[in-house]
Amino acid sequence: MVAKVKEEVKRREKEIMQRLMLEERGLFLEENEADKGNGFYERLSLTANGLIEDLRVPRTRSKGFYPSILLEEKESKKLPFLILSSSCFPVVLTQGRYRG
C-alpha cells in the first residue's frame, strides 16, 4: 500500500512539474515573439520524493528558454555525481544518467 502511494505521489509531482514548465515556456514565448516552441526533451530529475524519470522538458528553437524549476545544466555539472540513499538501494546520478 505504501509503495502505491509513493508511486502516485511521484506520478502527480511529474505531472505538475511538466505542466508548470509548459506554462512557463508559454510566458517566455509571449515575451519573445520571434521564438517558437520546439518540442520537448527528456531528462531525469531528483526530488524529495525520489528520482523522476522521463520528465518531458519543453524547449524553444532559440534554446533561450530553460525552466526555472530545474537545476541549470551549468550548476548540475559542478557536482560530478550525487549519491542518494533511497530505501536500501543507492542511486548514482552522473550528468543525466543513473545507475541503481
Backbone bond lengths (Angstrom), bond angles and torsions (degrees), N, CA, C in turn:
res aa  C-N    CA-C-N  psi(-1)  N-CA   C-N-CA  omega(-1)  CA-C   N-CA-C  phi
1 M - - - 1.452 - - 1.524 111.40 -
2 V 1.325 117.62 -46.82 1.462 121.60 -179.36 1.524 110.79 -61.89
3 A 1.320 116.96 -40.21 1.466 120.75 179.46 1.523 110.85 -62.73
4 K 1.326 117.80 -39.05 1.466 121.33 178.47 1.521 111.24 -64.65
5 V 1.322 116.03 -40.30 1.468 120.71 179.07 1.526 109.64 -65.25
6 K 1.324 117.77 -43.99 1.467 121.31 179.12 1.525 111.02 -61.19
7 E 1.309 117.03 -42.96 1.463 120.56 178.91 1.523 111.26 -65.09
8 E 1.309 117.12 -38.20 1.468 120.78 178.17 1.527 110.77 -66.41
9 V 1.318 116.97 -39.86 1.469 120.98 177.06 1.527 109.98 -62.17
10 K 1.325 117.66 -44.98 1.464 120.93 178.40 1.530 111.48 -63.66
11 R 1.321 117.14 -40.25 1.464 120.97 179.38 1.522 110.42 -62.23
12 R 1.330 116.25 -44.72 1.467 120.38 -179.72 1.527 111.33 -68.71
13 E 1.325 116.80 -38.37 1.460 120.46 177.96 1.532 110.33 -61.99
14 K 1.313 116.52 -43.17 1.466 121.31 177.59 1.523 110.53 -60.69
15 E 1.323 115.91 -45.25 1.461 121.68 -179.99 1.532 111.02 -60.52
16 I 1.318 116.97 -44.43 1.467 121.79 179.56 1.522 110.49 -65.64
17 M 1.327 117.33 -44.18 1.462 120.68 179.38 1.525 110.93 -60.02
18 Q 1.324 116.73 -44.25 1.461 120.41 -179.49 1.521 111.11 -64.96
19 R 1.321 117.07 -39.41 1.463 120.88 178.60 1.534 110.95 -65.49
20 L 1.342 117.35 -43.33 1.462 121.38 178.46 1.532 111.62 -61.91
21 M 1.338 116.27 -43.53 1.465 119.67 -179.37 1.527 111.06 -65.01
22 L 1.321 116.97 -38.52 1.458 120.94 179.09 1.533 110.78 -66.04
23 E 1.328 116.65 -42.43 1.466 121.04 177.01 1.530 110.48 -63.39
24 E 1.329 116.28 -41.80 1.464 119.70 179.53 1.527 110.97 -63.99
25 R 1.328 116.85 -39.83 1.467 119.40 177.04 1.529 110.17 -62.72
26 G 1.324 117.17 -40.16 1.458 120.55 177.31 1.518 112.30 -58.37
27 L 1.326 116.54 -43.36 1.466 120.83 176.91 1.523 111.00 -64.31
28 F 1.328 116.47 -40.73 1.472 121.35 178.19 1.524 109.94 -60.37
29 L 1.332 116.85 -44.12 1.461 120.87 -177.94 1.531 112.00 -68.90
30 E 1.340 117.20 -30.26 1.467 119.86 174.85 1.520 110.82 -64.05
31 E 1.329 117.04 -37.43 1.461 122.09 -179.80 1.524 112.60 -82.06
32 N 1.305 117.37 -20.66 1.467 123.36 -177.75 1.524 108.58 -124.14
33 E 1.324 115.57 73.29 1.462 121.44 -171.66 1.522 114.04 -62.41
34 A 1.331 117.97 -23.21 1.464 120.35 179.89 1.526 111.85 -75.93
35 D 1.311 116.92 -19.00 1.468 121.72 -178.55 1.531 109.55 -89.01
36 K 1.304 116.50 160.97 1.468 122.85 179.63 1.522 109.68 -134.72
37 G 1.327 115.62 154.54 1.457 120.12 172.31 1.525 109.12 -67.04
38 N 1.319 116.35 145.33 1.464 120.20 -176.55 1.529 110.33 -137.64
39 G 1.312 116.11 52.89 1.457 119.83 175.04 1.515 114.07 74.87
40 F 1.329 114.28 -148.97 1.461 122.21 -173.12 1.524 109.56 -142.54
41 Y 1.325 115.54 161.67 1.451 121.11 166.27 1.525 106.71 -132.33
42 E 1.305 116.48 160.77 1.463 120.13 -177.38 1.520 110.50 -104.97
43 R 1.321 114.68 146.32 1.453 120.50 175.12 1.521 109.89 -152.83
44 L 1.300 114.98 169.02 1.460 121.98 176.01 1.517 108.45 -91.87
45 S 1.303 117.21 152.15 1.454 121.35 174.11 1.519 108.56 -140.14
46 L 1.305 115.44 132.19 1.455 121.16 178.38 1.517 107.97 -99.39
47 T 1.321 116.58 120.76 1.462 121.84 -179.57 1.524 109.20 -121.92
48 A 1.299 115.78 176.19 1.461 120.22 177.89 1.525 111.29 -62.31
49 N 1.325 117.15 -21.28 1.467 121.55 -179.88 1.519 112.95 -95.13
50 G 1.317 117.06 4.14 1.457 120.42 178.08 1.514 112.47 116.97
51 L 1.304 114.97 -169.69 1.455 123.01 -176.62 1.525 110.00 -81.31
52 I 1.327 115.88 126.42 1.462 121.02 175.20 1.518 106.97 -105.18
53 E 1.318 115.51 120.71 1.455 121.04 -178.58 1.522 110.56 -98.39
54 D 1.324 116.01 157.89 1.465 123.20 174.78 1.525 112.72 55.45
55 L 1.326 116.58 39.98 1.456 121.11 175.80 1.524 108.03 -72.77
56 R 1.320 117.40 122.05 1.473 122.17 -178.03 1.525 108.83 -85.60
57 V 1.327 115.67 110.92 1.458 122.24 -177.40 1.532 108.64 -101.26
58 P 1.344 118.04 121.68 1.462 119.71 179.62 1.527 111.02 -71.16
59 R 1.337 115.24 149.17 1.459 119.91 178.29 1.525 109.47 -135.05
60 T 1.327 115.34 170.74 1.461 121.80 177.89 1.517 108.72 -122.97
61 R 1.321 115.63 163.87 1.465 119.95 -179.51 1.519 111.87 -61.71
62 S 1.320 116.69 -38.86 1.473 120.22 -177.17 1.528 112.45 -77.34
63 K 1.326 116.44 -12.21 1.474 122.64 -174.71 1.526 111.91 62.79
64 G 1.334 116.13 21.14 1.461 121.14 179.82 1.514 113.15 -84.22
65 F 1.317 117.22 -10.19 1.461 121.33 -178.13 1.519 110.89 -100.94
66 Y 1.335 115.70 134.68 1.463 121.63 171.61 1.526 106.90 -142.99
67 P 1.340 118.56 124.72 1.471 121.06 -176.33 1.521 112.87 -58.72
68 S 1.315 115.09 135.17 1.465 120.10 -177.50 1.535 112.78 -69.89
69 I 1.323 118.30 -19.88 1.471 119.14 -178.87 1.528 112.67 -80.59
70 L 1.325 117.52 -9.36 1.463 120.61 178.92 1.519 110.77 -101.99
71 L 1.312 115.61 149.55 1.453 121.65 175.56 1.517 108.60 -66.36
72 E 1.328 117.07 130.06 1.466 120.84 178.71 1.526 110.00 -57.17
73 E 1.330 116.80 144.81 1.468 121.55 178.94 1.518 111.02 -54.14
74 K 1.342 116.57 -44.90 1.466 119.40 -178.20 1.525 111.17 -63.90
75 E 1.336 117.24 -33.39 1.459 120.68 177.58 1.523 111.07 -70.22
76 S 1.335 116.80 -40.87 1.460 119.78 -177.65 1.527 111.01 -67.83
77 K 1.320 117.60 -26.70 1.467 120.14 179.83 1.522 112.32 -76.16
78 K 1.339 117.18 -14.24 1.455 120.14 175.72 1.529 110.43 -67.84
79 L 1.333 115.71 -26.21 1.459 120.97 178.88 1.519 107.90 -103.46
80 P 1.327 118.97 106.39 1.468 120.00 -177.84 1.517 112.48 -61.82
81 F 1.304 117.52 -30.52 1.460 120.55 175.43 1.523 109.48 -159.46
82 L 1.279 115.07 160.97 1.446 122.26 178.80 1.512 107.60 -134.92
83 I 1.302 115.94 130.04 1.461 119.57 178.69 1.522 108.35 -108.85
84 L 1.286 114.38 125.54 1.455 121.06 179.41 1.516 108.06 -119.18
85 S 1.311 116.69 126.67 1.456 119.49 173.73 1.514 108.21 -92.48
86 S 1.286 115.42 108.03 1.453 121.57 179.16 1.519 106.22 -114.89
87 S 1.316 115.78 113.72 1.444 120.20 -175.79 1.514 107.55 60.71
88 C 1.316 119.65 -125.08 1.463 119.48 179.26 1.526 110.88 -110.32
89 F 1.340 118.07 9.06 1.451 121.51 -178.12 1.523 110.62 -110.89
90 P 1.320 118.08 113.81 1.467 118.46 176.26 1.527 110.12 -73.24
91 V 1.311 116.50 143.30 1.461 122.22 177.38 1.513 107.97 -118.70
92 V 1.315 117.38 131.34 1.460 121.66 178.41 1.521 108.20 -113.62
93 L 1.321 116.68 122.34 1.463 121.98 177.61 1.523 108.62 -103.01
94 T 1.307 117.22 131.27 1.454 120.76 176.01 1.514 109.14 -135.77
95 Q 1.293 116.78 108.72 1.455 123.99 177.57 1.523 112.71 42.76
96 G 1.327 115.97 55.09 1.460 120.56 174.01 1.516 114.77 88.41
97 R 1.304 118.29 -6.07 1.462 120.61 177.61 1.525 108.35 -112.70
98 Y 1.305 116.27 158.74 1.446 117.79 178.17 1.511 111.21 -141.77
99 R 1.317 113.20 155.18 1.459 121.25 173.10 1.520 106.05 -129.73
100 G 1.298 116.90 133.36 1.466 119.27 -178.89 1.500 110.53 -119.17
